[in-house]
Amino acid sequence: MTPTPPLFLLLLGLIGAQATISVDLRTAAAMAAGLCKTRPTDIVFIIDSSRSVRPSEFEQVKVFLAKVIEGLDVGPNATRVGVVNYASRVKNEVSLKTHRTKAGLIKAVTKIEPLSTGTMTGLAIQFALNVAFSEFEGARVKSPDISKVAIIVTDGRPQDNVKDVALRARDAGIEIFAIGVGRVDMSTLKQMASDPLDDHVDYVESYSVIEKLTKKFQEAFCVSDLCATGDHDCEQVCISSPGSYKCACKDGFTLMDDGRSCSACSNSATDVVFLIDGSKSVRPENFELVKKWINQIVDKLDVSDSKAHVGLVQYSSSVRQEFPLGRHNNKKDLKDAVKKMAYMERGTMTGQALRYLTDNSFSSGQGARPGVAKVGIVFTDGRSQDYIGDAAKKAKEHGFKMYAVGVGNAVEDELKEIASEPTGEHYFYTADFKAMTQIAKKLQINICEEEDPCECNSLVKFQKKVEDALQALTKKLESMSKRIALLENKIV
């Protein structure tokens, strides 16, 4: 029998060790270390203050709310909190737009008074759906990056229907947690709550112990900063996002296909076309700064017959090709041609210009080379006078890497629509033409040559990949061990 290679056994051992560490433990360790953030969320508490809730019990509900809020990352761009108070009628006590600080929010919660009438829970959910979660009251536009959460606290059987209205709320993207107290009807809680019910339905025997749910809701909205904890495998730069992260590279480097390593290569064959706004709002003196900016970027390219080819197109109310790809294959001639570009000085038809770029500039008839990476660099100083959406989409569907640069009155939403993914690395904006030099420094066109697939069969290369994987796993295990030790110290 052939013995198992020690390297392979070690790899399996590390993977197994990593898998045994639960998500709950990682979250708890992150909270103990102060590395927990709450993802951007619109939260609305819907609290029952019917006559069955005694004043002293209602005070305990408010303490519970305050403690949950204390663990949130409250702010206009983080977590927004609203409070709906209900009995036979509904009262919007705190709007999502009202309090932008944690202190102000908690102070507002302490001032809420019970309504002390019936129990119209369905009416309260409908109010939350129509009013509390509306943009007018401070809710943000529906987005995958922003959660909508309702937390209902009730102690009785509702006097109206909750099943249908709760379904409509869930269908609208609202995640519902239902907390029952004392003699509450459990089937009603299940009709209101989101799936899975085990995670979204809670019961406490009395208001005096409702505080024990505080930790659950703090952890429910806790997202570990994986970059801060070191629980990532980025080679150079780690960028946090809610519950996740992405890797990036330093200036002058390109992120590789594995999503974590970086390469400094930038000398492969590339076709680059500048699409320059020459509208009257730019003004002649600023147009000269734009030409200098183009030549700053040209200086960073390896311009030659076999490497980078550059084309230039100017647009305003119409589109004019200044020179096609491949006409000038040395930096001196190329920069001289840029300097000679005459200012058009009319409107801003960016959509028309993008269509020209897609249909003409990168065609073989205009000097584009087959099988060579295509890069479009769009500059504008104002809002387009025509629709850009279809043309911008088509450029990216063709596989062109699109950079968007805006100055002055340029519209950032339009720049983002033009730019390739990840958008943050492909669009740039500055209010001042004189600051364009800084954009030229940041804009890196790094296109790397394809790796020879035959090399993947090399045993040496395979071993290097395994060793890299081992190092990454070891790093994660060490990080988790430190956080576990920190948690144990907190518990002790």
Legacy VTK file of the C-alpha trace (Angstrom):
# vtk DataFile Version 3.0
C-alpha trace
ASCII
DATASET POLYDATA
POINTS 492 float
0.000 0.000 0.000
1.411 3.406 -0.990
1.848 5.683 2.059
-0.119 8.961 2.001
2.195 11.941 1.382
2.752 13.934 4.624
1.993 17.210 2.785
-1.422 15.925 1.770
-2.171 14.722 5.321
-1.203 18.110 6.710
-3.490 19.850 4.230
-6.412 17.597 5.200
-5.689 18.144 8.888
-5.707 21.920 8.563
-8.910 21.891 6.532
-10.564 19.660 9.128
-9.421 21.856 11.998
-10.771 24.926 10.287
-14.138 23.286 9.608
-14.692 22.464 13.305
-14.774 26.113 14.314
-18.396 27.240 14.292
-19.762 30.453 12.852
-21.274 31.345 16.240
-17.874 31.150 17.921
-16.281 33.326 15.263
-19.042 35.931 15.657
-18.757 35.904 19.437
-14.985 36.279 19.255
-15.331 39.176 16.858
-17.784 40.920 19.182
-15.486 40.398 22.156
-12.573 41.868 20.224
-14.615 44.886 19.135
-14.314 43.848 15.477
-18.032 43.481 14.857
-19.953 45.941 12.702
-23.638 45.941 11.868
-24.453 45.731 8.188
-26.486 48.621 6.717
-30.048 47.911 7.841
-33.398 49.702 8.182
-34.860 48.328 11.442
-38.375 49.086 12.686
-39.465 47.897 16.136
-43.248 47.270 16.333
-44.139 47.216 20.023
-47.445 46.192 21.593
-48.636 48.648 24.279
-52.196 47.304 24.635
-53.969 47.413 28.012
-52.627 43.939 28.915
-49.098 45.385 29.050
-48.677 47.016 32.442
-46.700 50.297 32.651
-43.802 48.616 34.470
-43.669 45.914 31.778
-43.671 48.515 29.029
-40.637 50.109 30.702
-38.864 46.740 30.449
-39.651 46.611 26.712
-38.046 50.037 26.305
-34.939 48.867 28.187
-34.732 45.890 25.818
-34.992 48.187 22.783
-32.299 50.500 24.166
-29.898 47.608 24.775
-30.365 46.198 21.270
-29.819 49.682 19.813
-26.671 50.058 21.926
-25.087 47.159 20.003
-25.929 48.589 16.567
-23.782 50.741 14.301
-26.289 53.597 14.107
-25.846 56.192 11.373
-27.365 57.483 8.117
-25.118 55.184 6.050
-25.132 52.292 8.527
-28.191 51.223 10.555
-31.327 53.364 10.779
-33.906 52.627 13.482
-37.619 53.391 13.711
-40.213 52.548 16.396
-43.939 51.925 15.851
-46.165 51.813 18.942
-49.547 50.128 18.639
-52.681 49.065 20.490
-56.114 49.694 18.889
-54.415 52.472 16.931
-50.892 52.924 15.626
-48.428 55.691 16.431
-45.154 56.312 14.603
-42.945 57.174 17.581
-39.559 57.285 15.808
-39.053 57.563 12.046
-36.060 55.997 10.309
-35.016 59.526 9.322
-35.425 61.160 12.741
-32.362 60.215 14.782
-28.939 59.797 13.207
-27.058 59.206 16.479
-27.345 56.382 18.983
-27.699 58.728 21.975
-30.580 60.668 20.436
-32.318 57.466 19.416
-32.134 55.891 22.872
-33.351 59.121 24.479
-36.389 59.113 22.157
-37.167 55.483 23.080
-37.203 56.295 26.817
-39.951 58.903 26.233
-42.443 56.529 24.528
-45.736 56.150 26.451
-48.135 53.135 26.275
-51.419 53.537 24.364
-53.294 51.075 26.636
-56.200 49.994 24.402
-56.756 46.895 22.184
-54.345 44.721 20.146
-54.467 45.468 16.405
-51.225 43.769 15.345
-52.245 43.406 11.691
-52.970 47.139 11.521
-49.501 47.828 12.959
-47.761 45.628 10.364
-49.729 47.316 7.567
-48.701 50.720 8.939
-45.050 49.643 9.007
-45.277 48.407 5.409
-47.016 51.543 4.088
-45.490 54.255 6.271
-42.580 53.291 8.536
-40.633 51.588 5.709
-41.417 54.328 3.165
-38.734 56.563 1.658
-40.646 59.573 3.006
-40.011 58.323 6.556
-36.313 57.676 5.869
-36.181 54.133 4.494
-33.584 53.599 1.803
-34.298 52.435 -1.744
-34.570 48.648 -1.978
-31.107 47.189 -2.513
-29.313 43.851 -1.950
-26.831 45.776 0.222
-29.437 47.124 2.666
-31.618 44.834 4.819
-35.166 45.683 5.922
-36.055 44.231 9.341
-39.180 44.434 11.518
-39.023 43.229 15.160
-42.514 42.707 16.625
-42.994 42.444 20.409
-46.462 41.358 21.589
-48.059 39.646 24.586
-51.547 38.775 23.374
-53.806 37.472 20.644
-54.375 40.057 17.880
-57.905 41.335 17.313
-57.380 41.466 13.541
-55.849 39.302 10.800
-52.051 39.178 10.646
-51.376 36.324 8.229
-52.074 38.113 4.928
-50.516 41.445 5.827
-47.385 39.753 7.222
-47.063 37.805 3.958
-47.253 41.062 1.975
-44.570 42.588 4.182
-42.271 39.589 3.704
-42.913 39.638 -0.064
-41.856 43.300 -0.023
-38.465 42.207 1.295
-38.994 42.842 5.019
-37.480 40.232 7.337
-39.810 39.790 10.327
-38.793 38.668 13.821
-41.707 37.909 16.200
-41.202 38.001 19.981
-44.015 36.666 22.164
-44.419 37.288 25.879
-46.544 35.468 28.486
-49.955 34.381 27.195
-49.187 35.151 23.550
-50.698 33.017 20.790
-47.747 31.057 19.319
-49.514 30.240 16.033
-49.911 33.976 15.413
-46.188 34.519 15.920
-45.449 31.845 13.325
-47.852 33.447 10.852
-45.966 36.744 11.159
-42.340 35.606 11.220
-39.960 34.964 8.341
-38.443 31.568 7.592
-36.713 29.731 9.127
-39.116 30.047 12.066
-36.571 28.720 14.562
-34.464 31.818 13.903
-37.315 34.320 13.713
-39.720 33.330 16.528
-38.827 33.860 20.202
-40.814 33.396 23.390
-40.201 34.618 26.936
-42.420 33.832 29.878
-42.552 37.431 31.132
-41.353 40.922 30.319
-38.924 40.731 33.244
-36.692 38.352 31.257
-37.045 39.873 27.763
-33.551 41.338 28.148
-32.075 37.861 27.693
-32.888 38.194 23.975
-30.615 41.237 23.679
-27.516 39.225 22.789
-29.373 37.257 20.103
-30.405 40.401 18.250
-27.016 42.050 18.629
-25.393 38.952 17.107
-28.079 38.724 14.405
-26.919 42.050 13.005
-23.217 41.536 13.768
-20.875 41.147 10.808
-17.217 40.387 11.504
-14.671 42.674 9.868
-12.767 39.849 8.193
-9.987 42.188 7.081
-9.397 43.390 10.645
-9.428 39.850 12.080
-6.946 38.631 9.468
-9.401 35.989 8.288
-8.607 36.523 4.611
-6.026 35.466 2.021
-5.443 38.732 0.123
-1.867 39.177 -1.000
-1.774 42.990 -0.774
-4.969 44.862 0.121
-8.137 43.610 1.870
-11.358 45.640 1.527
-14.160 44.864 3.996
-17.802 44.541 3.033
-20.741 43.349 5.181
-20.020 39.724 6.085
-17.381 39.413 3.420
-14.365 41.041 1.807
-12.673 41.488 -1.515
-9.006 41.695 -2.421
-7.310 44.550 -4.229
-3.789 45.497 -5.225
-1.517 48.467 -4.711
-1.008 51.039 -7.464
0.875 49.506 -10.382
-0.374 45.955 -9.724
-3.225 43.936 -11.227
-5.498 41.514 -9.351
-5.129 38.030 -10.804
-7.911 35.572 -11.699
-7.628 33.839 -8.319
-9.038 37.014 -6.750
-6.278 37.327 -4.144
-2.808 37.584 -5.725
-1.365 40.598 -7.563
0.811 40.993 -10.643
2.886 43.953 -11.773
2.746 43.021 -15.458
1.506 45.784 -17.741
3.398 45.245 -20.970
1.092 42.907 -22.893
-0.550 43.930 -26.174
-3.413 46.376 -25.518
-5.663 48.553 -27.691
-6.521 51.767 -25.806
-9.025 54.353 -27.094
-9.607 57.715 -25.387
-13.139 59.110 -25.772
-12.863 62.816 -24.911
-15.664 65.303 -24.203
-15.041 68.481 -26.224
-18.304 70.256 -25.309
-18.458 74.031 -24.773
-18.703 73.656 -20.968
-15.096 72.360 -20.845
-13.676 75.744 -22.007
-10.426 76.123 -24.027
-8.018 76.480 -21.093
-9.365 73.303 -19.468
-9.269 71.426 -22.780
-5.490 71.997 -22.798
-5.341 70.417 -19.314
-7.289 67.420 -20.654
-4.712 66.928 -23.423
-1.890 67.030 -20.867
-3.794 64.461 -18.800
-4.070 62.115 -21.813
-0.320 62.358 -22.351
0.336 61.609 -18.682
-1.445 58.285 -19.165
0.331 57.673 -22.484
3.640 58.086 -20.633
2.762 55.051 -18.501
1.988 52.816 -21.502
4.478 50.651 -23.386
3.655 52.133 -26.812
5.074 50.100 -29.713
4.075 48.008 -32.733
3.622 44.877 -30.630
2.460 46.328 -27.275
0.101 49.264 -26.604
-1.724 50.948 -29.495
-3.653 54.166 -28.778
-6.577 55.810 -30.574
-8.275 59.141 -29.837
-11.901 60.185 -30.394
-13.406 63.575 -29.495
-17.138 64.194 -29.172
-19.584 66.991 -28.491
-22.821 67.201 -30.500
-21.117 64.913 -33.032
-18.224 62.438 -32.940
-14.831 62.967 -34.565
-12.014 60.451 -34.748
-8.731 62.285 -34.161
-6.602 59.272 -35.060
-7.226 55.485 -35.111
-5.432 52.680 -33.318
-1.977 51.885 -34.673
-1.354 55.132 -36.561
1.248 56.370 -34.042
3.338 53.602 -32.512
5.870 55.601 -30.538
5.216 57.963 -27.628
6.650 61.081 -29.270
4.430 60.937 -32.363
1.446 59.949 -30.271
1.833 62.816 -27.806
2.393 65.321 -30.616
-0.859 64.168 -32.243
-2.730 64.612 -28.938
-1.394 68.175 -28.583
-2.706 69.053 -32.079
-6.283 68.034 -31.257
-8.615 71.017 -31.913
-11.434 71.840 -29.486
-14.951 71.107 -30.909
-16.915 73.291 -28.420
-20.563 72.173 -28.783
-22.974 69.791 -26.934
-22.503 66.585 -24.878
-23.759 63.483 -26.713
-21.984 60.855 -24.629
-24.340 58.039 -25.644
-23.651 58.667 -29.335
-19.915 58.710 -28.623
-20.079 55.399 -26.759
-21.887 53.820 -29.702
-19.147 55.064 -32.018
-16.503 53.582 -29.715
-18.222 50.189 -29.689
-19.132 50.017 -33.384
-16.089 51.693 -34.958
-13.071 52.444 -32.771
-12.407 48.829 -31.797
-13.139 47.390 -35.239
-10.427 45.806 -37.381
-11.058 48.480 -40.031
-9.922 51.128 -37.533
-6.729 49.321 -36.552
-7.941 47.136 -33.689
-6.090 43.837 -33.377
-7.962 40.526 -32.947
-7.372 38.736 -29.645
-5.914 41.848 -27.991
-7.332 43.382 -24.788
-9.501 46.455 -25.442
-9.575 49.433 -23.052
-11.847 52.491 -23.357
-11.141 55.647 -21.323
-14.117 58.037 -21.331
-13.712 61.639 -20.130
-16.635 64.033 -19.570
-17.365 67.223 -17.647
-21.178 67.208 -17.673
-24.457 65.346 -17.947
-25.046 63.564 -21.254
-27.731 65.061 -23.489
-28.683 61.608 -24.745
-29.238 58.159 -23.226
-26.048 56.253 -22.411
-27.392 53.058 -20.827
-27.611 50.742 -23.844
-24.294 51.868 -25.338
-22.462 51.569 -21.997
-23.881 48.080 -21.487
-22.958 46.999 -25.009
-19.335 48.139 -24.577
-18.929 45.956 -21.500
-20.756 43.029 -23.108
-18.168 43.176 -25.906
-15.495 42.600 -23.248
-14.048 46.114 -23.322
-12.528 47.303 -20.044
-14.153 50.717 -19.549
-12.785 53.544 -17.402
-14.942 56.637 -16.751
-13.420 59.954 -15.645
-15.543 62.947 -14.667
-14.733 66.539 -13.780
-16.843 69.468 -12.581
-20.516 68.899 -13.416
-20.081 65.283 -14.482
-22.800 62.992 -13.081
-21.333 60.225 -10.934
-24.248 57.852 -11.644
-23.456 58.135 -15.368
-19.760 57.513 -14.715
-20.608 54.381 -12.748
-22.903 53.194 -15.545
-20.045 53.512 -18.046
-17.349 51.966 -15.815
-16.497 48.265 -15.713
-16.777 46.163 -12.567
-15.619 46.610 -9.885
-16.978 50.117 -10.410
-14.899 51.662 -7.633
-11.700 50.807 -9.502
-12.882 52.020 -12.906
-14.480 55.415 -12.353
-12.885 58.637 -11.085
-14.266 62.064 -10.281
-12.823 65.433 -9.286
-14.445 68.843 -9.067
-11.392 70.654 -10.438
-9.652 70.226 -13.816
-6.346 71.064 -12.134
-6.682 67.919 -9.995
-6.738 65.615 -13.037
-3.043 64.900 -12.515
-3.960 62.867 -9.444
-6.447 60.806 -11.469
-3.736 60.085 -14.049
-1.565 58.707 -11.245
-4.348 56.483 -9.913
-5.579 55.160 -13.253
-3.604 51.977 -13.933
-4.074 50.072 -17.177
-2.563 46.716 -16.301
-3.380 43.966 -18.793
-1.495 40.731 -18.211
-0.607 38.107 -20.788
-2.400 34.794 -20.642
-0.618 32.049 -18.741
0.536 29.078 -20.797
-1.978 26.348 -19.850
0.673 23.677 -20.390
2.555 24.970 -17.374
-0.358 23.893 -15.171
0.840 20.301 -15.593
4.153 21.083 -13.958
4.635 19.234 -10.674
6.712 22.081 -9.312
3.942 24.579 -10.016
1.339 22.300 -8.439
3.449 21.950 -5.299
3.795 25.737 -5.096
0.012 26.105 -5.259
-0.437 23.527 -2.485
2.139 25.318 -0.317
0.355 28.637 -0.884
-2.933 27.026 0.154
-1.299 25.617 3.281
0.099 29.003 4.221
-3.309 30.639 3.776
-5.022 27.968 5.904
-2.342 28.206 8.574
-2.807 31.966 8.696
-6.559 31.564 9.146
-6.136 28.930 11.863
-3.703 31.108 13.811
-6.085 34.051 13.573
-9.014 31.952 14.801
-6.949 30.536 17.664
-6.088 34.047 18.841
-9.732 35.105 18.743
-10.821 31.964 20.615
-8.223 32.691 23.306
-9.471 36.262 23.520
-13.055 35.044 23.913
-12.015 32.602 26.673
-10.304 35.446 28.527
-13.487 37.518 28.261
-15.587 34.660 29.620
-13.159 34.101 32.529
LINES 1 493
492 0 1 2 3 4 5 6 7 8 9 10 11 12 13 14 15 16 17 18 19 20 21 22 23 24 25 26 27 28 29 30 31 32 33 34 35 36 37 38 39 40 41 42 43 44 45 46 47 48 49 50 51 52 53 54 55 56 57 58 59 60 61 62 63 64 65 66 67 68 69 70 71 72 73 74 75 76 77 78 79 80 81 82 83 84 85 86 87 88 89 90 91 92 93 94 95 96 97 98 99 100 101 102 103 104 105 106 107 108 109 110 111 112 113 114 115 116 117 118 119 120 121 122 123 124 125 126 127 128 129 130 131 132 133 134 135 136 137 138 139 140 141 142 143 144 145 146 147 148 149 150 151 152 153 154 155 156 157 158 159 160 161 162 163 164 165 166 167 168 169 170 171 172 173 174 175 176 177 178 179 180 181 182 183 184 185 186 187 188 189 190 191 192 193 194 195 196 197 198 199 200 201 202 203 204 205 206 207 208 209 210 211 212 213 214 215 216 217 218 219 220 221 222 223 224 225 226 227 228 229 230 231 232 233 234 235 236 237 238 239 240 241 242 243 244 245 246 247 248 249 250 251 252 253 254 255 256 257 258 259 260 261 262 263 264 265 266 267 268 269 270 271 272 273 274 275 276 277 278 279 280 281 282 283 284 285 286 287 288 289 290 291 292 293 294 295 296 297 298 299 300 301 302 303 304 305 306 307 308 309 310 311 312 313 314 315 316 317 318 319 320 321 322 323 324 325 326 327 328 329 330 331 332 333 334 335 336 337 338 339 340 341 342 343 344 345 346 347 348 349 350 351 352 353 354 355 356 357 358 359 360 361 362 363 364 365 366 367 368 369 370 371 372 373 374 375 376 377 378 379 380 381 382 383 384 385 386 387 388 389 390 391 392 393 394 395 396 397 398 399 400 401 402 403 404 405 406 407 408 409 410 411 412 413 414 415 416 417 418 419 420 421 422 423 424 425 426 427 428 429 430 431 432 433 434 435 436 437 438 439 440 441 442 443 444 445 446 447 448 449 450 451 452 453 454 455 456 457 458 459 460 461 462 463 464 465 466 467 468 469 470 471 472 473 474 475 476 477 478 479 480 481 482 483 484 485 486 487 488 489 490 491
